Amino acid sequence: MGAAISLALAWGLGRGSRRTWQLAVALASLSVLVGLTALVLELLAPDQLDAQGDVVSSLPQLVVDSVLWVLQFVVLVAGRAAFQARSGRRRRAELATGSSDRDTAIGLLKTHGGSTMSWMGTWPDNHWFIHRDPDGTPLGYIAFQVHRGTAIALGDPVAAHPQTRATVLQAFVDDQETHGLKVCFFSVTQEVADWGRAHGRRDVLVAEEAIIDLPDLEFKGKSWQSVRTALNRAAKDGITYREGRLAEMPRGLLSQVRAISELWVSDKGLPEMGFTLGGVDEALDPDTVVGLAVDADMTVHGVTSWLPVHSPGGEVRGWTLDVMRRLPDGFRPVTEFLIASACLSFREQGASFVSLSGAPLAHSGDGTAERAALERLLDQLGEAMEPLYGFRSLESFKQKFRPRHEPVHLVFPDEAALPRIGLALTSAYLPGASLRDLARAGLQSRRDEDHVSL
């Protein structure tokens, strides 16, 4: 029983639980009191002799036992600041009350600007860690989600200067680890990876973001043949590009967009993915722009949504691709047509680039031994989900637009945290699916592929 209690206390203390710390202090205090009482009684009691006439005493054992309990009590009291984690229910309540921080985060993003991933961090499923100065003025923030005991920060911190962003990073780590959570930074730039290395953390390449620079973009030459073919065929077939806010478009178009998205999801056998992948609800955001491919009968053949990338002062300097859906039996090269049309439109509006994003779980590792474990984990997860979501085929498709590539990293504390991080990322992308659902859907998809090939 004593061993079971000790193991339970050790597990809770390892998670930084405040309640477990209180129980451990109470147990240590009681043990010290009992030990000292036993010592006094042992000293005052008359000597007892064994069969050989020697004095029998448990004094050495009581002294050692009491010293150990005193040391444990001193360590717990001296390190009390490390045990601040609240219960899961209380922590969820604290995060729920932070939903009002979304407006603060959006204000900071439009004031200081952000990365190509930053607008995803404003989606309602996230939480926001707001770092403030002593006067209470918000200086920056980090968007994050909590899954399986892991705080997953999404994208770079948003703040005015690199020094302030570094301060926000450290404050976020301190806050989350105080609550007993592992911390990782997902889909971050080289700036955060460099910060992590300077603070003893590890990083691994998880994707390569495809960036198309717009100022000098021209669809000329043999390498652009497929894109030109899509634009020319669309003009011939009466397919036009329609751009705007989805919520402001006619109800008939919105209904078709929802139907196309629901059909796409139903074909996968799994719920629509989340975290860095939005859906129609996110496309309805008034700051998000959608592009539709519509024929003369007002039939929607495909839809893309684009997230704003802000520069300091609130100006939109670029756009990031999010939703990309097509009508199964519709205009075949609709995706090439939509992306090319969006590039031309955004260039005319003064944007400097568009990002085709980095396909999650599709990456090219550097092969170092210390990162091989996580790369294998991402590879296995990506292979399991490839028949369902086509991450690697999507990455191949993007090469038609001759993008330049920017590395996207995962920053994590150490290799011991990788199993938990892998499970947390799975839960973040598929919050409504169990591992059994994933395996069953993957098996069915492979069966369908084999049937088609036959």
C-alpha positions as CSV (number, residue, x, y, z in Angstrom):
1,M,0.0,0.0,0.0
2,G,2.8,2.3,0.8
3,A,4.5,1.7,-2.5
4,A,1.2,2.3,-4.4
5,I,0.8,5.6,-2.6
6,S,4.3,6.7,-3.3
7,L,3.9,5.8,-7.0
8,A,0.7,7.8,-7.2
9,L,2.3,10.8,-5.6
10,A,5.4,10.6,-7.8
11,W,3.2,10.5,-10.9
12,G,1.2,13.6,-9.8
13,L,4.4,15.5,-8.7
14,G,6.0,14.7,-12.1
15,R,3.0,16.5,-13.7
16,G,3.5,19.5,-11.5
17,S,0.1,19.0,-9.8
18,R,-0.6,21.5,-7.0
19,R,-3.1,19.2,-5.3
20,T,-0.6,16.3,-5.3
21,W,2.0,18.6,-3.9
22,Q,-0.4,19.5,-1.0
23,L,-1.0,15.8,-0.3
24,A,2.7,15.0,-0.4
25,V,3.5,17.9,2.0
26,A,0.8,16.7,4.3
27,L,2.1,13.2,4.2
28,A,5.7,14.3,4.8
29,S,4.6,16.5,7.7
30,L,2.7,13.7,9.3
31,S,5.5,11.3,8.8
32,V,8.0,13.7,10.4
33,L,5.7,14.3,13.4
34,V,5.2,10.5,13.9
35,G,8.9,9.9,13.4
36,L,9.9,12.5,16.0
37,T,7.3,11.2,18.5
38,A,8.7,7.6,18.0
39,L,12.2,8.9,18.7
40,V,11.2,10.6,21.9
41,L,9.3,7.4,23.0
42,E,12.3,5.3,22.1
43,L,14.7,7.5,24.2
44,L,12.4,7.6,27.2
45,A,11.4,3.9,27.2
46,P,13.3,1.5,29.4
47,D,15.9,-0.7,27.7
48,Q,14.8,-4.0,26.4
49,L,17.1,-7.0,26.3
50,D,17.2,-9.9,23.8
51,A,17.9,-13.6,24.6
52,Q,21.6,-12.9,24.7
53,G,21.2,-10.0,27.1
54,D,22.0,-7.3,24.6
55,V,20.1,-4.0,24.4
56,V,17.5,-4.0,21.6
57,S,17.0,-0.6,20.0
58,S,15.3,0.7,16.9
59,L,16.9,4.1,17.3
60,P,19.2,4.0,14.2
61,Q,16.2,3.1,12.0
62,L,14.0,5.8,13.4
63,V,16.8,8.4,12.9
64,V,17.4,7.5,9.3
65,D,13.6,7.3,8.6
66,S,13.0,10.7,10.2
67,V,16.0,12.3,8.3
68,L,14.6,11.1,5.0
69,W,11.1,12.5,5.7
70,V,12.6,15.8,6.8
71,L,14.7,16.0,3.6
72,Q,11.6,15.3,1.5
73,F,9.6,17.9,3.3
74,V,12.4,20.5,2.8
75,V,12.6,19.7,-0.9
76,L,8.9,20.0,-1.4
77,V,8.6,23.3,0.4
78,A,11.7,24.7,-1.3
79,G,10.4,23.7,-4.7
80,R,6.8,24.7,-4.2
81,A,6.9,27.1,-7.1
82,A,7.3,24.2,-9.5
83,F,4.0,22.7,-8.6
84,Q,1.3,25.0,-9.9
85,A,-0.6,22.8,-12.3
86,R,-4.4,22.7,-11.7
87,S,-6.7,19.8,-12.2
88,G,-7.8,19.0,-15.8
89,R,-11.3,20.3,-15.2
90,R,-10.0,23.6,-13.7
91,R,-7.5,24.0,-16.5
92,R,-10.2,23.5,-19.2
93,A,-12.3,26.2,-17.4
94,E,-9.4,28.6,-17.4
95,L,-8.8,28.0,-21.2
96,A,-12.5,28.5,-21.9
97,T,-12.5,31.8,-20.2
98,G,-9.6,32.9,-22.4
99,S,-11.8,32.7,-25.6
100,S,-12.3,36.5,-25.3
101,D,-8.5,36.8,-26.0
102,R,-9.3,36.1,-29.7
103,D,-10.1,39.7,-30.4
104,T,-6.9,40.8,-28.7
105,A,-4.9,38.3,-30.8
106,I,-6.5,39.6,-34.0
107,G,-5.7,43.1,-33.0
108,L,-2.1,42.3,-32.3
109,L,-1.8,40.4,-35.6
110,K,-3.1,43.3,-37.7
111,T,-0.9,45.7,-35.7
112,H,2.4,43.8,-35.9
113,G,1.9,41.5,-38.8
114,G,2.6,37.8,-38.9
115,S,3.7,34.7,-40.8
116,T,1.8,32.8,-43.5
117,M,0.4,30.5,-40.7
118,S,-0.7,33.3,-38.3
119,W,-4.3,33.7,-39.5
120,M,-4.9,29.9,-38.8
121,G,-4.1,30.8,-35.2
122,T,-7.2,33.1,-35.0
123,W,-9.6,30.2,-35.6
124,P,-12.0,29.6,-32.6
125,D,-10.8,26.1,-31.8
126,N,-7.5,27.6,-30.6
127,H,-6.5,29.2,-27.3
128,W,-4.3,32.3,-27.0
129,F,-1.5,33.0,-24.6
130,I,-1.3,36.8,-24.3
131,H,1.9,38.2,-23.0
132,R,1.5,41.6,-21.3
133,D,3.8,44.2,-19.8
134,P,3.6,45.2,-16.1
135,D,0.9,47.8,-17.0
136,G,-1.3,45.1,-18.6
137,T,-0.7,46.2,-22.2
138,P,-0.6,43.2,-24.6
139,L,2.8,42.8,-26.2
140,G,2.3,39.6,-28.2
141,Y,0.6,36.2,-28.3
142,I,0.9,32.6,-29.2
143,A,-2.0,30.5,-30.5
144,F,-2.1,27.0,-29.2
145,Q,-4.1,23.8,-28.6
146,V,-3.9,21.3,-25.8
147,H,-4.1,17.6,-26.6
148,R,-2.9,14.5,-24.6
149,G,-0.9,16.5,-22.1
150,T,0.8,18.6,-24.8
151,A,0.5,22.3,-25.6
152,I,1.0,22.6,-29.4
153,A,1.8,26.1,-30.4
154,L,0.6,26.9,-33.9
155,G,3.0,29.0,-35.9
156,D,5.3,31.8,-34.8
157,P,4.5,34.1,-32.0
158,V,3.1,37.5,-33.0
159,A,4.9,40.6,-31.6
160,A,6.6,43.7,-32.8
161,H,10.3,42.7,-32.7
162,P,12.4,39.5,-32.6
163,Q,13.4,40.3,-29.0
164,T,9.8,40.6,-28.0
165,R,8.9,37.4,-29.8
166,A,11.7,35.6,-28.0
167,T,10.3,36.9,-24.7
168,V,6.8,35.7,-25.6
169,L,8.2,32.2,-26.5
170,Q,9.9,31.8,-23.1
171,A,6.9,33.1,-21.2
172,F,4.6,30.7,-23.0
173,V,6.9,27.7,-22.2
174,D,7.1,28.7,-18.5
175,D,3.4,29.1,-18.3
176,Q,2.5,25.8,-19.9
177,E,5.2,23.8,-18.1
178,T,3.9,25.2,-14.9
179,H,0.7,23.4,-15.7
180,G,2.5,20.2,-16.2
181,L,2.3,20.2,-20.0
182,K,4.9,19.3,-22.6
183,V,5.4,22.1,-25.1
184,C,6.1,21.9,-28.8
185,F,6.0,24.5,-31.6
186,F,4.4,23.3,-34.9
187,S,4.8,24.8,-38.3
188,V,7.2,27.5,-37.3
189,T,9.9,29.4,-39.2
190,Q,13.7,29.3,-38.9
191,E,13.5,32.1,-36.3
192,V,11.7,29.9,-33.8
193,A,13.9,26.9,-34.7
194,D,17.0,29.1,-33.9
195,W,15.5,30.2,-30.6
196,G,14.8,26.6,-29.7
197,R,18.4,25.5,-30.4
198,A,19.7,28.4,-28.3
199,H,17.5,27.1,-25.4
200,G,18.5,23.4,-25.7
201,R,15.5,22.3,-27.7
202,R,15.4,20.1,-30.8
203,D,13.8,20.7,-34.2
204,V,12.9,18.7,-37.2
205,L,11.7,19.7,-40.7
206,V,8.1,18.7,-41.1
207,A,7.2,20.4,-44.4
208,E,8.4,22.8,-47.1
209,E,6.1,25.7,-47.7
210,A,5.4,26.5,-51.4
211,I,5.6,30.3,-52.0
212,I,4.7,31.9,-55.4
213,D,6.2,35.4,-55.8
214,L,3.6,37.6,-57.7
215,P,5.3,40.8,-58.9
216,D,7.1,39.1,-61.8
217,L,4.8,36.2,-62.3
218,E,4.1,35.3,-65.9
219,F,2.6,32.0,-67.2
220,K,5.1,31.8,-70.1
221,G,7.3,29.0,-71.3
222,K,7.0,25.2,-71.5
223,S,7.0,24.7,-67.7
224,W,3.7,26.6,-67.4
225,Q,2.0,24.7,-70.2
226,S,-0.5,22.9,-67.9
227,V,-1.5,26.1,-66.2
228,R,-2.0,27.9,-69.5
229,T,-4.0,24.9,-70.8
230,A,-6.3,25.2,-67.7
231,L,-6.9,28.9,-68.3
232,N,-7.6,28.5,-72.0
233,R,-9.9,25.5,-71.6
234,A,-11.8,27.4,-68.9
235,A,-12.4,30.3,-71.3
236,K,-13.5,27.9,-74.0
237,D,-15.9,26.0,-71.7
238,G,-17.4,29.2,-70.2
239,I,-15.9,28.7,-66.8
240,T,-15.3,32.0,-65.0
241,Y,-13.5,33.0,-61.8
242,R,-15.5,34.6,-59.1
243,E,-13.8,36.1,-56.0
244,G,-15.1,37.6,-52.8
245,R,-16.3,36.9,-49.3
246,L,-18.2,33.6,-49.1
247,A,-20.8,34.9,-46.7
248,E,-21.7,37.8,-49.1
249,M,-22.2,35.5,-52.1
250,P,-25.7,34.3,-53.3
251,R,-27.2,31.6,-51.2
252,G,-27.3,29.2,-54.2
253,L,-23.5,29.4,-54.5
254,L,-22.9,29.0,-50.8
255,S,-25.2,25.9,-50.8
256,Q,-23.2,24.3,-53.6
257,V,-19.9,25.0,-51.8
258,R,-21.2,23.3,-48.7
259,A,-22.4,20.3,-50.8
260,I,-19.0,20.0,-52.5
261,S,-17.2,20.0,-49.2
262,E,-19.6,17.5,-47.6
263,L,-19.2,15.2,-50.5
264,W,-15.4,15.4,-50.2
265,V,-15.5,14.6,-46.5
266,S,-17.9,11.7,-46.9
267,D,-15.6,10.1,-49.5
268,K,-12.8,9.9,-46.8
269,G,-14.7,8.0,-44.2
270,L,-13.4,10.3,-41.5
271,P,-14.4,13.7,-40.1
272,E,-12.9,16.8,-41.7
273,M,-9.4,17.5,-40.5
274,G,-8.7,20.5,-38.3
275,F,-5.8,22.4,-36.7
276,T,-4.0,23.8,-39.8
277,L,-6.7,22.7,-42.2
278,G,-9.9,24.7,-42.4
279,G,-13.3,24.0,-43.8
280,V,-16.4,25.9,-45.0
281,D,-16.9,27.5,-41.5
282,E,-13.4,29.0,-41.6
283,A,-14.0,30.1,-45.2
284,L,-17.0,32.1,-44.0
285,D,-14.6,34.4,-41.9
286,P,-15.1,37.9,-43.3
287,D,-11.3,38.4,-43.5
288,T,-11.0,35.3,-45.7
289,V,-11.3,35.5,-49.5
290,V,-12.7,32.6,-51.6
291,G,-12.4,31.9,-55.3
292,L,-15.1,30.0,-57.2
293,A,-15.0,28.4,-60.6
294,V,-18.5,28.9,-62.0
295,D,-20.0,28.0,-65.4
296,A,-22.7,29.7,-67.3
297,D,-25.4,27.8,-65.5
298,M,-24.1,29.1,-62.1
299,T,-22.8,25.6,-61.2
300,V,-19.8,25.7,-58.9
301,H,-17.0,23.4,-60.2
302,G,-14.4,24.2,-57.5
303,V,-13.6,26.4,-54.6
304,T,-10.5,27.7,-52.9
305,S,-10.2,29.9,-49.8
306,W,-7.3,32.2,-49.0
307,L,-6.2,33.5,-45.6
308,P,-4.7,37.0,-45.2
309,V,-1.0,37.5,-44.4
310,H,-0.7,40.9,-42.7
311,S,2.3,43.2,-42.6
312,P,2.8,45.7,-39.7
313,G,0.0,48.3,-39.9
314,G,-2.7,45.9,-41.0
315,E,-2.0,45.8,-44.8
316,V,-2.4,42.4,-46.4
317,R,0.9,41.6,-48.1
318,G,0.0,38.0,-49.2
319,W,-2.5,35.2,-49.1
320,T,-2.3,31.6,-47.9
321,L,-4.2,28.8,-49.5
322,D,-6.5,26.8,-47.2
323,V,-9.7,25.1,-48.5
324,M,-9.3,23.5,-51.9
325,R,-12.3,21.4,-53.1
326,R,-13.6,20.4,-56.5
327,L,-16.8,18.9,-58.0
328,P,-16.0,15.2,-58.7
329,D,-17.5,15.2,-62.2
330,G,-16.9,18.8,-63.0
331,F,-14.3,20.8,-64.9
332,R,-11.2,18.7,-64.7
333,P,-8.4,21.2,-64.4
334,V,-10.4,23.3,-62.0
335,T,-7.7,23.4,-59.3
336,E,-5.0,24.8,-61.7
337,F,-7.5,27.3,-63.0
338,L,-8.5,28.5,-59.5
339,I,-5.0,28.9,-58.2
340,A,-3.7,30.6,-61.4
341,S,-6.7,33.0,-61.4
342,A,-6.2,33.8,-57.8
343,C,-2.5,34.6,-58.4
344,L,-3.4,37.0,-61.2
345,S,-6.1,38.7,-59.1
346,F,-4.0,39.1,-56.0
347,R,-1.1,40.5,-58.1
348,E,-3.4,43.2,-59.5
349,Q,-4.5,44.0,-55.9
350,G,-0.8,44.6,-54.9
351,A,-0.1,41.4,-53.0
352,S,3.6,40.3,-53.1
353,F,3.1,36.5,-52.8
354,V,0.7,33.7,-52.3
355,S,1.5,30.6,-50.2
356,L,0.3,27.2,-51.2
357,S,1.0,26.1,-47.6
358,G,3.1,23.1,-46.6
359,A,1.3,19.8,-46.9
360,P,1.2,18.5,-43.3
361,L,3.0,15.2,-42.6
362,A,4.7,15.5,-46.0
363,H,8.3,16.5,-45.4
364,S,11.9,15.9,-46.4
365,G,14.1,15.1,-43.4
366,D,17.8,15.8,-43.0
367,G,18.5,12.2,-42.0
368,T,20.3,13.0,-38.7
369,A,20.1,10.2,-36.1
370,E,18.7,12.3,-33.3
371,R,15.7,13.3,-35.5
372,A,15.1,10.0,-37.2
373,A,12.6,8.8,-34.6
374,L,10.2,11.7,-35.2
375,E,10.6,11.6,-38.9
376,R,9.7,7.9,-38.9
377,L,6.6,8.7,-36.8
378,L,5.5,11.4,-39.2
379,D,6.2,9.2,-42.2
380,Q,4.1,6.4,-40.7
381,L,1.3,8.7,-39.9
382,G,1.5,10.3,-43.3
383,E,1.5,7.0,-45.1
384,A,-1.5,5.8,-43.1
385,M,-3.4,9.0,-44.1
386,E,-2.1,9.4,-47.6
387,P,-5.0,7.3,-49.2
388,L,-7.5,9.5,-47.3
389,Y,-6.1,13.0,-47.8
390,G,-3.3,12.7,-50.5
391,F,-0.7,15.0,-48.7
392,R,2.2,13.8,-50.8
393,S,0.2,13.9,-54.1
394,L,-0.9,17.4,-53.1
395,E,2.7,18.4,-52.6
396,S,3.6,17.1,-56.0
397,F,0.7,19.0,-57.6
398,K,2.0,22.3,-56.2
399,Q,5.2,22.0,-58.2
400,K,3.2,22.9,-61.3
401,F,3.4,26.5,-60.1
402,R,7.2,26.5,-59.8
403,P,7.2,27.8,-56.2
404,R,10.2,28.6,-54.0
405,H,10.3,26.6,-50.8
406,E,10.6,27.8,-47.2
407,P,11.4,25.3,-44.4
408,V,8.7,24.6,-41.8
409,H,9.8,23.1,-38.5
410,L,8.6,21.3,-35.4
411,V,10.5,22.4,-32.2
412,F,10.3,20.1,-29.2
413,P,12.0,19.6,-25.9
414,D,13.7,16.2,-26.4
415,E,13.3,12.8,-27.9
416,A,11.5,11.5,-24.8
417,A,8.6,13.7,-25.6
418,L,8.1,12.4,-29.1
419,P,5.5,9.7,-28.5
420,R,3.3,12.1,-26.7
421,I,3.8,14.8,-29.3
422,G,2.9,12.3,-32.1
423,L,-0.4,11.3,-30.4
424,A,-1.1,15.0,-29.7
425,L,-0.7,16.0,-33.3
426,T,-3.0,13.1,-34.4
427,S,-5.6,14.3,-32.0
428,A,-5.2,17.9,-33.2
429,Y,-5.7,17.0,-36.9
430,L,-8.5,14.4,-36.2
431,P,-10.1,15.5,-33.0
432,G,-13.3,13.5,-33.7
433,A,-11.6,10.3,-34.9
434,S,-10.2,7.4,-32.8
435,L,-7.2,5.3,-33.9
436,R,-9.7,2.6,-34.8
437,D,-11.5,5.0,-37.1
438,L,-8.3,6.0,-38.8
439,A,-7.2,2.4,-39.3
440,R,-10.6,1.3,-40.6
441,A,-10.9,4.2,-43.0
442,G,-7.4,3.7,-44.3
443,L,-8.0,0.0,-44.9
444,Q,-11.3,0.8,-46.8
445,S,-9.5,3.4,-48.9
446,R,-6.8,1.0,-49.9
447,R,-9.4,-1.6,-50.8
448,D,-11.2,1.0,-53.0
449,E,-7.9,1.8,-54.7
450,D,-7.2,-1.9,-55.4
451,H,-10.7,-2.3,-56.8
452,V,-10.2,0.6,-59.1
453,S,-6.8,-0.7,-60.3
454,L,-8.3,-4.1,-61.1
